[in-house]
C-alpha cells in the first residue's frame, strides 16, 4: 500500500510539472534570432489561421475595432517590445475583442506572429 501511494504521488508531481511546462509555451527568443522564415510564417498565420488581419487590417494599419500594429504609441504591448507583443497574443487584452491565441493558434504559432508584428513595427519587414 505504501509503495502504491508513493507511486501515485510521483505521478501527480510529474503531471503537475508537465502541466506547468505546457502552460509556459516555448521560450521567447532573442530578437536577433528572428529569421526571415519565422517572419514569413508569422505573416502567413496573421493573414490566415490566426485571423489577425480581420481586426488589425491587411497591412497592420488597424481599424475602428483594433489598433494599428505599425509604429505607434503602444497601449497594451508596451513600447512594441517583442515580449509584450507575444504576451498580448497569448493572453489577450481584457475588455477588448483581443483574445488569447486568436484563431486557435498554438504558442509556437503565437511566437511566429509576434516575430512578424515586431519585425514590421521595427521596420525590419514589410506587412
NUTIMI-891534 format. One record per atom (N, C-alpha, C): residue number from 1; residue in one letter; y, z negated, x. Coordinates in Angstrom, 1 decimal, m for minus. Layout:
+-----+-----+--------+--------+--------+
!   n ! res !  north !     up !   east !
+-----+-----+--------+--------+--------+
! NUM !   A !      Y !      Z !      X !
...
+-----+-----+--------+--------+--------+
END
This chain:
+-----+-----+--------+--------+--------+
!   n ! res !  north !     up !   east !
+-----+-----+--------+--------+--------+
!   1 !   X !   m1.2 !    0.0 !    0.8 !
!   1 !   X !    0.0 !    0.0 !    0.0 !
!   1 !   X !    1.3 !    0.0 !    0.9 !
!   2 !   X !    1.2 !   m0.8 !    1.9 !
!   2 !   X !    2.4 !   m0.9 !    2.8 !
!   2 !   X !    2.6 !    0.5 !    3.5 !
!   3 !   X !    1.6 !    1.2 !    3.9 !
!   3 !   X !    1.7 !    2.5 !    4.5 !
!   3 !   X !    2.3 !    3.5 !    3.5 !
!   4 !   X !    1.9 !    3.4 !    2.3 !
!   4 !   X !    2.4 !    4.3 !    1.3 !
!   4 !   X !    3.9 !    4.1 !    1.0 !
!   5 !   X !    4.3 !    2.8 !    1.0 !
!   5 !   X !    5.7 !    2.5 !    0.8 !
!   5 !   X !    6.6 !    3.0 !    2.0 !
!   6 !   X !    6.0 !    2.8 !    3.2 !
!   6 !   X !    6.7 !    3.3 !    4.4 !
!   6 !   X !    6.8 !    4.8 !    4.4 !
!   7 !   X !    5.8 !    5.5 !    3.9 !
!   7 !   X !    5.8 !    7.0 !    3.9 !
!   7 !   X !    6.8 !    7.4 !    2.8 !
!   8 !   X !    6.9 !    6.8 !    1.7 !
!   8 !   X !    7.9 !    7.1 !    0.6 !
!   8 !   X !    9.3 !    6.9 !    1.2 !
!   9 !   X !    9.5 !    5.8 !    1.8 !
!   9 !   X !   10.8 !    5.5 !    2.4 !
!   9 !   X !   11.3 !    6.6 !    3.4 !
!  10 !   X !   10.3 !    7.0 !    4.2 !
!  10 !   X !   10.6 !    8.0 !    5.2 !
!  10 !   X !   11.0 !    9.4 !    4.6 !
!  11 !   X !   10.3 !    9.7 !    3.5 !
!  11 !   X !   10.6 !   11.0 !    2.8 !
!  11 !   X !   11.9 !   10.9 !    2.1 !
!  12 !   X !   12.3 !    9.7 !    1.6 !
!  12 !   X !   13.6 !    9.6 !    1.0 !
!  12 !   X !   14.7 !    9.7 !    2.0 !
!  13 !   X !   14.5 !    9.1 !    3.1 !
!  13 !   X !   15.6 !    9.2 !    4.2 !
!  13 !   X !   15.7 !   10.6 !    4.7 !
!  14 !   X !   14.6 !   11.3 !    4.9 !
!  14 !   X !   14.6 !   12.7 !    5.3 !
!  14 !   X !   15.3 !   13.6 !    4.3 !
!  15 !   X !   15.0 !   13.3 !    3.0 !
!  15 !   X !   15.6 !   14.1 !    1.9 !
!  15 !   X !   17.1 !   13.9 !    1.8 !
!  16 !   X !   17.5 !   12.7 !    2.0 !
!  16 !   X !   18.9 !   12.4 !    1.9 !
!  16 !   X !   19.7 !   13.0 !    3.1 !
!  17 !   X !   19.0 !   13.0 !    4.3 !
!  17 !   X !   19.7 !   13.7 !    5.4 !
!  17 !   X !   19.8 !   15.2 !    5.2 !
!  18 !   X !   18.7 !   15.8 !    4.7 !
!  18 !   X !   18.7 !   17.2 !    4.5 !
!  18 !   X !   19.8 !   17.6 !    3.4 !
!  19 !   X !   19.9 !   16.8 !    2.4 !
!  19 !   X !   20.9 !   17.0 !    1.4 !
!  19 !   X !   22.3 !   16.9 !    2.0 !
!  20 !   X !   22.6 !   15.9 !    2.8 !
!  20 !   X !   23.9 !   15.8 !    3.4 !
!  20 !   X !   24.2 !   17.0 !    4.3 !
!  21 !   X !   23.2 !   17.5 !    5.0 !
!  21 !   X !   23.5 !   18.7 !    5.9 !
!  21 !   X !   23.7 !   19.9 !    5.0 !
!  22 !   X !   23.0 !   20.0 !    3.9 !
!  22 !   X !   23.2 !   21.2 !    3.0 !
!  22 !   X !   24.6 !   21.2 !    2.4 !
!  23 !   X !   25.1 !   20.0 !    2.0 !
!  23 !   X !   26.4 !   19.9 !    1.4 !
!  23 !   X !   27.5 !   20.3 !    2.4 !
!  24 !   X !   27.3 !   20.0 !    3.7 !
!  24 !   X !   28.3 !   20.3 !    4.7 !
!  24 !   X !   28.5 !   21.8 !    4.9 !
!  25 !   X !   27.4 !   22.6 !    4.7 !
!  25 !   X !   27.5 !   24.0 !    5.0 !
!  25 !   X !   27.6 !   24.3 !    6.4 !
!  26 !   X !   27.8 !   25.5 !    6.8 !
!  26 !   X !   27.9 !   25.9 !    8.2 !
!  26 !   X !   29.1 !   25.3 !    8.9 !
!  27 !   X !   29.0 !   25.1 !   10.2 !
!  27 !   X !   30.1 !   24.6 !   10.9 !
!  27 !   X !   31.3 !   25.6 !   10.9 !
!  28 !   X !   32.5 !   25.2 !   10.9 !
!  28 !   X !   33.6 !   26.1 !   10.9 !
!  28 !   X !   33.8 !   26.6 !   12.4 !
!  29 !   X !   33.9 !   27.9 !   12.5 !
!  29 !   X !   34.0 !   28.5 !   13.9 !
!  29 !   X !   35.4 !   28.3 !   14.4 !
!  30 !   X !   35.6 !   28.4 !   15.7 !
!  30 !   X !   36.9 !   28.5 !   16.3 !
!  30 !   X !   37.4 !   29.9 !   15.9 !
!  31 !   X !   38.7 !   30.0 !   15.5 !
!  31 !   X !   39.2 !   31.2 !   15.0 !
!  31 !   X !   39.1 !   32.4 !   16.1 !
!  32 !   X !   39.1 !   32.0 !   17.3 !
!  32 !   X !   38.9 !   33.0 !   18.4 !
!  32 !   X !   37.5 !   33.7 !   18.3 !
!  33 !   X !   36.6 !   33.0 !   17.6 !
!  33 !   X !   35.2 !   33.6 !   17.5 !
!  33 !   X !   35.1 !   34.5 !   16.3 !
!  34 !   X !   36.1 !   34.7 !   15.5 !
!  34 !   X !   36.0 !   35.5 !   14.3 !
!  34 !   X !   36.0 !   37.0 !   14.8 !
!  35 !   X !   35.0 !   37.7 !   14.3 !
!  35 !   X !   34.7 !   39.1 !   14.8 !
!  35 !   X !   35.2 !   40.1 !   13.7 !
!  36 !   X !   35.4 !   41.3 !   14.1 !
!  36 !   X !   35.7 !   42.3 !   13.1 !
!  36 !   X !   34.6 !   42.5 !   12.0 !
!  37 !   X !   33.4 !   42.2 !   12.4 !
!  37 !   X !   32.3 !   42.3 !   11.5 !
!  37 !   X !   32.4 !   41.2 !   10.4 !
!  38 !   X !   32.8 !   40.0 !   10.9 !
!  38 !   X !   32.9 !   38.9 !   10.0 !
!  38 !   X !   34.1 !   39.2 !    9.0 !
!  39 !   X !   35.2 !   39.7 !    9.5 !
!  39 !   X !   36.3 !   40.1 !    8.7 !
!  39 !   X !   35.9 !   41.1 !    7.6 !
!  40 !   X !   35.1 !   42.1 !    8.1 !
!  40 !   X !   34.7 !   43.2 !    7.2 !
!  40 !   X !   33.8 !   42.6 !    6.1 !
!  41 !   X !   32.9 !   41.7 !    6.5 !
!  41 !   X !   32.0 !   41.1 !    5.5 !
!  41 !   X !   32.8 !   40.3 !    4.5 !
!  42 !   X !   33.8 !   39.5 !    5.0 !
!  42 !   X !   34.7 !   38.7 !    4.1 !
!  42 !   X !   35.5 !   39.6 !    3.2 !
!  43 !   X !   35.9 !   40.8 !    3.7 !
!  43 !   X !   36.7 !   41.7 !    2.8 !
!  43 !   X !   35.8 !   42.2 !    1.7 !
!  44 !   X !   34.5 !   42.6 !    2.0 !
!  44 !   X !   33.6 !   43.1 !    1.0 !
!  44 !   X !   33.3 !   42.0 !    0.0 !
!  45 !   X !   33.1 !   40.8 !    0.4 !
!  45 !   X !   32.9 !   39.7 !   m0.6 !
!  45 !   X !   34.1 !   39.4 !   m1.4 !
!  46 !   X !   35.3 !   39.4 !   m0.8 !
!  46 !   X !   36.6 !   39.2 !   m1.5 !
!  46 !   X !   36.7 !   40.2 !   m2.6 !
!  47 !   X !   36.4 !   41.5 !   m2.3 !
!  47 !   X !   36.6 !   42.6 !   m3.3 !
!  47 !   X !   35.3 !   42.8 !   m4.1 !
!  48 !   X !   34.3 !   42.1 !   m3.9 !
!  48 !   X !   33.0 !   42.3 !   m4.6 !
!  48 !   X !   32.6 !   41.0 !   m5.3 !
!  49 !   X !   31.5 !   40.5 !   m4.8 !
!  49 !   X !   30.8 !   39.3 !   m5.3 !
!  49 !   X !   31.7 !   38.1 !   m5.6 !
!  50 !   X !   32.6 !   37.8 !   m4.7 !
!  50 !   X !   33.5 !   36.7 !   m4.9 !
!  50 !   X !   34.5 !   36.8 !   m6.0 !
!  51 !   X !   34.8 !   38.1 !   m6.4 !
!  51 !   X !   35.8 !   38.4 !   m7.4 !
!  51 !   X !   37.2 !   37.9 !   m7.1 !
!  52 !   X !   37.5 !   37.6 !   m5.9 !
!  52 !   X !   38.8 !   37.0 !   m5.5 !
!  52 !   X !   39.9 !   37.9 !   m5.8 !
!  53 !   X !   39.7 !   39.2 !   m5.7 !
!  53 !   X !   40.7 !   40.2 !   m5.9 !
!  53 !   X !   41.2 !   40.2 !   m7.4 !
!  54 !   X !   40.4 !   39.7 !   m8.3 !
!  54 !   X !   40.8 !   39.7 !   m9.7 !
!  54 !   X !   42.1 !   38.9 !   m9.9 !
!  55 !   X !   42.2 !   37.8 !   m9.2 !
!  55 !   X !   43.4 !   37.0 !   m9.3 !
!  55 !   X !   44.4 !   37.2 !   m8.2 !
!  56 !   X !   43.9 !   37.4 !   m7.0 !
!  56 !   X !   44.8 !   37.5 !   m5.8 !
!  56 !   X !   45.2 !   38.9 !   m5.5 !
!  57 !   X !   44.7 !   39.9 !   m6.2 !
!  57 !   X !   45.2 !   41.3 !   m6.0 !
!  57 !   X !   44.3 !   42.0 !   m5.0 !
!  58 !   X !   44.4 !   43.3 !   m5.1 !
!  58 !   X !   43.6 !   44.2 !   m4.2 !
!  58 !   X !   44.1 !   44.1 !   m2.8 !
!  59 !   X !   45.4 !   43.8 !   m2.6 !
!  59 !   X !   46.0 !   43.8 !   m1.3 !
!  59 !   X !   46.4 !   42.4 !   m0.9 !
!  60 !   X !   45.8 !   41.4 !   m1.6 !
!  60 !   X !   46.1 !   39.9 !   m1.4 !
!  60 !   X !   47.5 !   39.6 !   m1.8 !
!  61 !   X !   48.2 !   40.4 !   m2.6 !
!  61 !   X !   49.6 !   40.3 !   m2.9 !
!  61 !   X !   49.8 !   39.2 !   m4.0 !
!  62 !   X !   48.8 !   38.7 !   m4.6 !
!  62 !   X !   49.0 !   37.6 !   m5.6 !
!  62 !   X !   49.3 !   38.2 !   m7.0 !
!  63 !   X !   49.3 !   37.4 !   m8.0 !
!  63 !   X !   49.6 !   37.8 !   m9.4 !
!  63 !   X !   50.3 !   36.7 !  m10.1 !
!  64 !   X !   50.4 !   36.8 !  m11.4 !
!  64 !   X !   51.0 !   35.8 !  m12.2 !
!  64 !   X !   50.1 !   34.5 !  m12.3 !
!  65 !   X !   48.8 !   34.7 !  m12.0 !
!  65 !   X !   47.9 !   33.6 !  m12.1 !
!  65 !   X !   47.4 !   33.0 !  m10.7 !
!  66 !   X !   47.7 !   33.7 !   m9.6 !
!  66 !   X !   47.3 !   33.2 !   m8.3 !
!  66 !   X !   48.3 !   33.6 !   m7.3 !
!  67 !   X !   48.4 !   32.8 !   m6.2 !
!  67 !   X !   49.4 !   33.1 !   m5.2 !
!  67 !   X !   49.0 !   34.2 !   m4.3 !
!  68 !   X !   50.0 !   34.8 !   m3.6 !
!  68 !   X !   49.7 !   35.7 !   m2.5 !
!  68 !   X !   48.9 !   35.0 !   m1.4 !
!  69 !   X !   48.1 !   35.8 !   m0.7 !
!  69 !   X !   47.3 !   35.3 !    0.4 !
!  69 !   X !   47.9 !   35.9 !    1.7 !
!  70 !   X !   49.0 !   36.6 !    1.6 !
!  70 !   X !   49.7 !   37.1 !    2.7 !
!  70 !   X !   50.5 !   36.0 !    3.3 !
!  71 !   X !   51.2 !   36.2 !    4.3 !
!  71 !   X !   52.1 !   35.2 !    4.9 !
!  71 !   X !   53.1 !   34.7 !    3.9 !
!  72 !   X !   53.1 !   33.4 !    3.7 !
!  72 !   X !   54.0 !   32.7 !    2.7 !
!  72 !   X !   54.0 !   31.2 !    3.0 !
!  73 !   X !   54.7 !   30.5 !    2.2 !
!  73 !   X !   54.7 !   29.0 !    2.3 !
!  73 !   X !   53.4 !   28.6 !    1.5 !
!  74 !   X !   52.4 !   28.3 !    2.2 !
!  74 !   X !   51.1 !   28.0 !    1.6 !
!  74 !   X !   51.2 !   26.6 !    0.8 !
!  75 !   X !   50.7 !   26.5 !   m0.3 !
!  75 !   X !   50.7 !   25.3 !   m1.1 !
!  75 !   X !   49.4 !   24.5 !   m0.9 !
!  76 !   X !   48.3 !   25.2 !   m1.1 !
!  76 !   X !   47.0 !   24.5 !   m1.1 !
!  76 !   X !   46.3 !   24.6 !    0.2 !
!  77 !   X !   46.4 !   25.7 !    0.9 !
!  77 !   X !   45.8 !   25.9 !    2.2 !
!  77 !   X !   46.9 !   25.7 !    3.2 !
!  78 !   X !   47.2 !   24.5 !    3.5 !
!  78 !   X !   48.3 !   24.1 !    4.4 !
!  78 !   X !   48.5 !   25.0 !    5.6 !
!  79 !   X !   49.7 !   25.6 !    5.6 !
!  79 !   X !   50.1 !   26.4 !    6.7 !
!  79 !   X !   49.2 !   27.6 !    7.0 !
!  80 !   X !   48.3 !   28.0 !    6.0 !
!  80 !   X !   47.4 !   29.1 !    6.2 !
!  80 !   X !   46.4 !   28.9 !    7.3 !
!  81 !   X !   46.1 !   27.6 !    7.6 !
!  81 !   X !   45.2 !   27.3 !    8.6 !
!  81 !   X !   43.8 !   27.6 !    8.1 !
!  82 !   X !   42.9 !   28.1 !    9.1 !
!  82 !   X !   41.6 !   28.5 !    8.7 !
!  82 !   X !   40.8 !   27.5 !    8.0 !
!  83 !   X !   40.8 !   26.3 !    8.5 !
!  83 !   X !   40.0 !   25.2 !    7.9 !
!  83 !   X !   40.5 !   24.9 !    6.4 !
!  84 !   X !   41.8 !   25.0 !    6.2 !
!  84 !   X !   42.4 !   24.8 !    4.9 !
!  84 !   X !   42.0 !   25.9 !    3.9 !
!  85 !   X !   42.0 !   27.1 !    4.4 !
!  85 !   X !   41.6 !   28.3 !    3.5 !
!  85 !   X !   40.1 !   28.1 !    3.2 !
!  86 !   X !   39.3 !   27.7 !    4.1 !
!  86 !   X !   37.8 !   27.5 !    3.9 !
!  86 !   X !   37.7 !   26.4 !    2.9 !
!  87 !   X !   38.4 !   25.3 !    3.0 !
!  87 !   X !   38.3 !   24.2 !    2.1 !
!  87 !   X !   38.6 !   24.6 !    0.6 !
!  88 !   X !   39.7 !   25.4 !    0.5 !
!  88 !   X !   40.0 !   25.9 !   m0.9 !
!  88 !   X !   38.9 !   26.8 !   m1.4 !
!  89 !   X !   38.3 !   27.6 !   m0.6 !
!  89 !   X !   37.2 !   28.5 !   m1.1 !
!  89 !   X !   36.0 !   27.7 !   m1.5 !
!  90 !   X !   35.8 !   26.6 !   m0.8 !
!  90 !   X !   34.5 !   25.8 !   m1.1 !
!  90 !   X !   34.8 !   24.6 !   m2.0 !
!  91 !   X !   36.0 !   24.2 !   m2.2 !
!  91 !   X !   36.3 !   23.0 !   m3.1 !
!  91 !   X !   37.1 !   23.4 !   m4.3 !
!  92 !   X !   37.7 !   24.6 !   m4.3 !
!  92 !   X !   38.6 !   25.0 !   m5.4 !
!  92 !   X !   39.9 !   24.2 !   m5.3 !
!  93 !   X !   40.7 !   24.4 !   m6.4 !
!  93 !   X !   42.0 !   23.7 !   m6.5 !
!  93 !   X !   42.1 !   23.1 !   m7.9 !
!  94 !   X !   42.1 !   21.8 !   m8.0 !
!  94 !   X !   42.1 !   21.2 !   m9.3 !
!  94 !   X !   43.3 !   21.6 !  m10.2 !
!  95 !   X !   43.1 !   21.7 !  m11.4 !
!  95 !   X !   44.2 !   22.1 !  m12.4 !
!  95 !   X !   44.7 !   23.5 !  m12.2 !
!  96 !   X !   43.8 !   24.4 !  m11.6 !
!  96 !   X !   44.1 !   25.8 !  m11.5 !
!  96 !   X !   42.9 !   26.6 !  m11.8 !
!  97 !   X !   43.0 !   27.9 !  m11.8 !
!  97 !   X !   41.8 !   28.7 !  m12.0 !
!  97 !   X !   40.9 !   28.9 !  m10.8 !
!  98 !   X !   41.4 !   28.4 !   m9.6 !
!  98 !   X !   40.6 !   28.5 !   m8.4 !
!  98 !   X !   39.5 !   27.5 !   m8.4 !
!  99 !   X !   38.3 !   28.1 !   m8.5 !
!  99 !   X !   37.0 !   27.3 !   m8.5 !
!  99 !   X !   36.4 !   27.3 !   m7.1 !
! 100 !   X !   35.5 !   26.3 !   m6.9 !
! 100 !   X !   34.8 !   26.3 !   m5.7 !
! 100 !   X !   33.7 !   27.4 !   m5.7 !
! 101 !   X !   33.5 !   28.0 !   m4.6 !
! 101 !   X !   32.5 !   29.1 !   m4.4 !
! 101 !   X !   32.7 !   30.1 !   m5.5 !
! 102 !   X !   33.8 !   30.8 !   m5.6 !
! 102 !   X !   34.0 !   31.8 !   m6.6 !
! 102 !   X !   33.0 !   32.9 !   m6.6 !
! 103 !   X !   32.6 !   33.2 !   m7.8 !
! 103 !   X !   31.6 !   34.3 !   m8.0 !
! 103 !   X !   30.2 !   33.8 !   m7.5 !
! 104 !   X !   30.0 !   32.5 !   m7.2 !
! 104 !   X !   28.7 !   32.0 !   m6.8 !
! 104 !   X !   28.4 !   32.3 !   m5.3 !
! 105 !   X !   29.5 !   32.5 !   m4.5 !
! 105 !   X !   29.2 !   32.8 !   m3.1 !
! 105 !   X !   28.7 !   31.6 !   m2.4 !
! 106 !   X !   28.0 !   31.8 !   m1.3 !
! 106 !   X !   27.4 !   30.7 !   m0.5 !
! 106 !   X !   28.5 !   30.2 !    0.4 !
! 107 !   X !   28.1 !   29.1 !    1.1 !
! 107 !   X !   29.0 !   28.5 !    2.1 !
! 107 !   X !   29.3 !   29.5 !    3.3 !
! 108 !   X !   28.2 !   30.2 !    3.6 !
! 108 !   X !   28.4 !   31.2 !    4.7 !
! 108 !   X !   29.3 !   32.4 !    4.2 !
! 109 !   X !   29.1 !   32.8 !    3.0 !
! 109 !   X !   30.0 !   33.8 !    2.5 !
! 109 !   X !   31.4 !   33.3 !    2.4 !
! 110 !   X !   31.6 !   32.1 !    2.0 !
! 110 !   X !   33.0 !   31.5 !    1.9 !
! 110 !   X !   33.6 !   31.5 !    3.3 !
! 111 !   X !   32.8 !   31.3 !    4.3 !
! 111 !   X !   33.3 !   31.3 !    5.7 !
! 111 !   X !   33.8 !   32.7 !    6.0 !
! 112 !   X !   33.1 !   33.7 !    5.6 !
! 112 !   X !   33.5 !   35.1 !    5.9 !
! 112 !   X !   34.8 !   35.4 !    5.1 !
! 113 !   X !   34.9 !   35.0 !    3.9 !
! 113 !   X !   36.1 !   35.2 !    3.1 !
! 113 !   X !   37.3 !   34.5 !    3.7 !
! 114 !   X !   37.1 !   33.3 !    4.2 !
! 114 !   X !   38.1 !   32.6 !    4.8 !
! 114 !   X !   38.6 !   33.3 !    6.1 !
! 115 !   X !   37.6 !   33.9 !    6.8 !
! 115 !   X !   37.9 !   34.6 !    8.1 !
! 115 !   X !   38.8 !   35.8 !    7.7 !
! 116 !   X !   38.4 !   36.5 !    6.6 !
! 116 !   X !   39.2 !   37.7 !    6.2 !
! 116 !   X !   40.6 !   37.3 !    5.8 !
! 117 !   X !   40.7 !   36.3 !    4.9 !
! 117 !   X !   42.1 !   35.9 !    4.4 !
! 117 !   X !   42.9 !   35.4 !    5.6 !
! 118 !   X !   42.3 !   34.6 !    6.5 !
! 118 !   X !   43.1 !   34.0 !    7.6 !
! 118 !   X !   43.5 !   35.2 !    8.5 !
! 119 !   X !   42.6 !   36.1 !    8.8 !
! 119 !   X !   43.0 !   37.3 !    9.7 !
! 119 !   X !   44.1 !   38.1 !    9.1 !
! 120 !   X !   44.0 !   38.4 !    7.8 !
! 120 !   X !   45.1 !   39.2 !    7.1 !
! 120 !   X !   46.4 !   38.4 !    7.2 !
! 121 !   X !   46.4 !   37.1 !    6.9 !
! 121 !   X !   47.6 !   36.3 !    6.9 !
! 121 !   X !   48.2 !   36.2 !    8.3 !
! 122 !   X !   47.4 !   36.3 !    9.3 !
! 122 !   X !   47.9 !   36.2 !   10.7 !
! 122 !   X !   48.2 !   37.6 !   11.3 !
! 123 !   X !   48.1 !   38.6 !   10.4 !
! 123 !   X !   48.4 !   40.0 !   10.9 !
! 123 !   X !   47.3 !   40.6 !   11.8 !
! 124 !   X !   46.2 !   40.0 !   11.8 !
! 124 !   X !   45.1 !   40.4 !   12.7 !
! 124 !   X !   44.2 !   41.5 !   12.0 !
! 125 !   X !   44.3 !   41.6 !   10.7 !
! 125 !   X !   43.5 !   42.6 !    9.9 !
! 125 !   X !   44.4 !   43.1 !    8.8 !
! 126 !   X !   44.0 !   44.2 !    8.2 !
! 126 !   X !   44.7 !   44.8 !    7.1 !
! 126 !   X !   43.9 !   44.3 !    5.8 !
! 127 !   X !   44.6 !   44.2 !    4.7 !
! 127 !   X !   44.0 !   43.8 !    3.4 !
! 127 !   X !   42.9 !   44.8 !    3.0 !
+-----+-----+--------+--------+--------+
END
